[in-house]
Amino acid sequence: MNIKLHKPLCIFDLETTGTNIAKDRIVEICILKVNPDASRESKTWLVNPQIPIPKDATEVHGISDDDVKDAPVFKEIAPKIMEMISGSDLGGFNSNRFDVPLLGEELLRAGLDFDLEKFRLVDTLAIYHKKEPRNLSAAYKFYCNKDLENAHSAEADVLATFEVLDAQIAKYEDLPNDISGLSEYSHRKNFADLAGFIAYDDGGNEIFTFGKYKGQNVKEVFRKDVGYFGWIQNADFPLYTKKILTRIQLRK
């Protein structure tokens, strides 16, 4: 194993009803937990999303309403997921932009306190795009010289993702082999929230990345426009974004 781990790394993949982080739901999740001693454990759950799975989504991952009608809802398995990822770092393929934010939404919706500050994130897609700009199947073929069977099966995807990450470390001498370095290398931007609505400026202050106050200091905006915080809390923003803004408001 080329990767250097000081604590467990949980590679995970989600199959979902769509790509809207605030509205869509998980229909399948697989987590591969790799320990510093190279031992592994893997768990896969089908999930009843409690909303219809669109035909377009089923065509991608092959999971239909009938497949999940008797599966547990996310709230039932959420404690098991939190138990598995607690004390670990998180990794995936395009996970910083999609899987981590959506998982965070589901955990918060289930009443569990998911906090991004407790995890370091490694995104093999970000590394791949920096090193060999394409999708998981192509990365698997390029780095591992294997064809990815059952692509868009959560279990197949997480196993392939870990193999790609390990092969990336072996291929590039300048690529760190520890999670801290990999997290820094694959980090997309310096965001305070998961969905990228709040970023940090050069001084480490939170700023908005959207709307009429784009680029402005969050704390100062809330000071001069007292209703803006309330509007966001009642609007269709991700729960984690609202959580971070609440933290800033209370700090103010």
C-alpha positions in Angstrom: 0.0 0.0 0.0 1.6 3.3 -1.1 -0.6 5.6 0.9 0.5 6.6 4.3 -2.3 6.6 6.9 -2.2 7.9 10.4 -5.8 7.2 11.0 -8.5 5.4 9.0 -9.6 6.7 5.5 -13.2 6.2 4.5 -13.6 6.1 0.7 -17.3 6.4 -0.1 -19.7 6.7 -3.0 -23.3 7.7 -3.3 -26.0 6.8 -5.8 -28.8 9.4 -5.6 -32.1 10.6 -7.0 -30.3 13.5 -8.7 -27.6 16.2 -8.3 -29.3 18.9 -6.2 -27.4 18.8 -2.9 -30.3 20.5 -1.0 -33.1 18.4 -2.4 -32.0 15.1 -3.7 -31.6 11.9 -1.6 -29.3 8.9 -1.3 -30.5 5.6 -2.7 -27.3 3.7 -2.1 -24.1 4.3 -0.2 -21.0 2.2 0.1 -18.1 3.0 2.4 -14.7 1.3 2.2 -12.7 1.9 5.5 -9.0 1.5 5.1 -7.0 1.4 8.3 -3.4 2.4 8.9 -2.4 -1.3 9.1 -3.9 -1.8 5.6 -6.8 -3.8 6.9 -10.1 -2.9 5.3 -13.9 -3.2 5.9 -16.7 -2.4 3.5 -20.4 -1.7 4.0 -23.1 -1.1 1.4 -26.6 0.0 2.1 -29.6 0.5 -0.2 -31.7 3.4 1.0 -35.3 4.3 0.6 -35.2 7.9 -0.4 -38.9 8.5 0.4 -39.3 10.3 -2.9 -39.6 8.8 -6.4 -36.4 8.0 -8.2 -36.4 9.8 -11.5 -36.1 7.6 -14.7 -32.9 9.5 -15.7 -31.3 8.6 -12.4 -32.3 5.0 -12.6 -30.7 4.9 -16.1 -27.4 6.0 -14.6 -27.2 3.7 -11.5 -29.8 1.0 -12.2 -31.7 1.5 -8.9 -35.4 1.8 -9.2 -38.3 2.5 -6.8 -39.0 -1.2 -6.5 -35.4 -1.9 -5.6 -35.5 0.3 -2.5 -39.2 0.0 -1.4 -38.3 -2.3 1.5 -34.9 -0.7 2.2 -34.3 1.4 5.4 -34.8 5.1 5.2 -31.6 7.1 5.7 -32.4 8.1 9.3 -32.3 4.4 10.3 -28.8 3.8 9.0 -27.4 7.3 9.8 -26.0 6.3 13.2 -24.1 3.3 11.6 -22.6 5.6 9.0 -21.5 8.2 11.6 -20.0 5.4 13.7 -18.1 4.1 10.7 -16.7 7.5 9.6 -16.0 9.0 13.0 -12.3 9.5 13.7 -11.5 8.9 10.0 -10.7 11.1 7.0 -13.0 11.0 3.9 -12.2 10.3 0.3 -13.9 9.7 -3.0 -14.2 10.5 -6.7 -15.6 14.0 -7.1 -16.5 13.8 -3.5 -15.5 17.4 -2.5 -18.1 18.8 -4.9 -20.9 16.2 -4.6 -20.7 13.2 -2.3 -19.4 15.0 0.9 -22.0 17.9 0.7 -24.9 15.5 0.0 -23.9 13.1 2.7 -23.6 16.1 5.1 -27.1 17.2 4.2 -28.6 13.7 4.9 -26.8 13.4 8.2 -27.9 16.8 9.4 -31.5 16.0 8.2 -31.3 12.9 10.3 -30.4 15.0 13.4 -26.7 14.1 13.5 -24.1 16.9 13.9 -21.9 16.5 10.8 -19.0 18.9 11.1 -16.6 19.4 8.2 -13.8 20.6 10.5 -13.5 17.1 11.9 -12.5 15.6 8.6 -9.7 16.0 6.0 -11.0 15.4 2.5 -9.2 13.7 -0.4 -10.7 13.9 -3.9 -9.2 11.6 -6.4 -11.0 13.4 -9.3 -9.2 16.6 -8.3 -5.9 14.9 -8.3 -6.7 13.2 -11.6 -7.7 16.4 -13.2 -4.5 18.1 -12.1 -2.4 15.2 -13.2 -4.2 13.6 -16.1 -7.2 15.8 -17.1 -11.1 12.8 -17.6 -14.1 9.9 -15.4 -13.5 7.1 -13.0 -13.5 4.4 -15.7 -10.8 6.2 -17.6 -8.8 6.8 -14.4 -9.1 3.1 -13.5 -7.9 2.1 -16.9 -5.0 4.7 -16.9 -3.7 4.1 -13.4 -4.6 0.4 -12.8 -4.7 -0.9 -16.4 -8.1 -2.5 -15.6 -11.6 -2.1 -17.1 -14.1 -1.0 -14.5 -16.9 -3.5 -14.4 -20.3 -2.5 -13.1 -19.6 1.3 -13.2 -22.1 3.3 -11.2 -22.5 0.5 -8.7 -21.5 2.1 -5.4 -19.4 -0.9 -4.3 -17.5 -1.2 -7.6 -16.9 2.6 -7.7 -15.4 2.8 -4.1 -13.1 -0.2 -4.7 -11.9 1.3 -8.0 -11.5 4.8 -6.4 -9.2 3.4 -3.6 -7.1 1.5 -6.2 -6.8 4.7 -8.3 -5.7 6.7 -5.3 -3.1 4.2 -4.3 -1.9 4.0 -7.9 -1.7 7.8 -8.2 0.7 7.9 -5.2 2.9 5.2 -6.7 3.0 7.0 -10.1 3.8 10.5 -9.1 6.9 11.0 -7.0 5.9 14.6 -6.1 2.5 13.5 -4.8 2.3 13.3 -1.0 1.5 9.9 0.4 -0.2 11.1 3.6 -3.8 12.3 4.0 -2.8 15.8 5.1 -0.8 16.4 2.0 -3.3 14.7 -0.3 -6.1 16.7 1.2 -4.3 19.9 0.6 -3.4 18.9 -3.0 -6.9 17.8 -4.0 -8.6 20.7 -2.2 -10.7 22.6 -4.8 -11.0 26.0 -3.1 -10.9 27.4 0.4 -14.6 27.2 1.3 -16.2 27.4 4.7 -19.2 25.3 3.8 -19.6 22.2 1.7 -21.6 23.6 -1.2 -19.2 26.5 -1.9 -21.6 29.4 -1.0 -19.1 30.8 1.6 -15.4 31.2 1.0 -12.5 32.6 2.9 -10.7 35.8 1.7 -6.9 36.2 2.0 -7.3 37.3 5.6 -9.3 34.2 6.6 -12.6 36.0 6.8 -15.8 34.4 5.5 -17.2 36.0 2.3 -20.2 35.3 0.2 -19.7 33.7 -3.2 -23.2 34.4 -4.6 -25.9 36.9 -4.8 -26.0 40.7 -4.3 -23.3 40.5 -1.6 -20.9 38.3 -3.6 -17.3 38.9 -2.4 -18.4 40.8 0.7 -17.6 39.9 4.3 -20.4 37.7 5.8 -20.2 39.3 9.3 -20.4 42.8 7.9 -23.3 41.9 5.6 -25.3 40.6 8.6 -24.4 43.7 10.6 -25.7 46.1 7.9 -28.6 44.0 6.6 -30.2 42.2 9.6 -32.8 40.5 7.4 -30.4 38.8 5.1 -29.5 36.1 7.6 -33.2 35.3 8.1 -33.9 35.2 4.4 -31.1 32.6 3.9 -32.4 30.5 6.8 -35.8 30.3 5.2 -34.7 29.9 1.6 -33.7 26.7 -0.2 -30.0 26.6 0.9 -28.2 23.4 2.1 -28.5 22.7 5.8 -24.7 22.8 6.3 -24.5 26.2 4.7 -27.1 27.5 7.1 -25.3 25.9 10.0 -22.0 27.7 9.1 -23.9 31.0 8.7 -25.6 30.5 12.1 -22.1 29.9 13.6 -20.9 33.2 12.1 -24.0 35.0 13.3 -23.6 33.7 16.8 -19.9 34.6 16.8 -20.8 38.1 15.7 
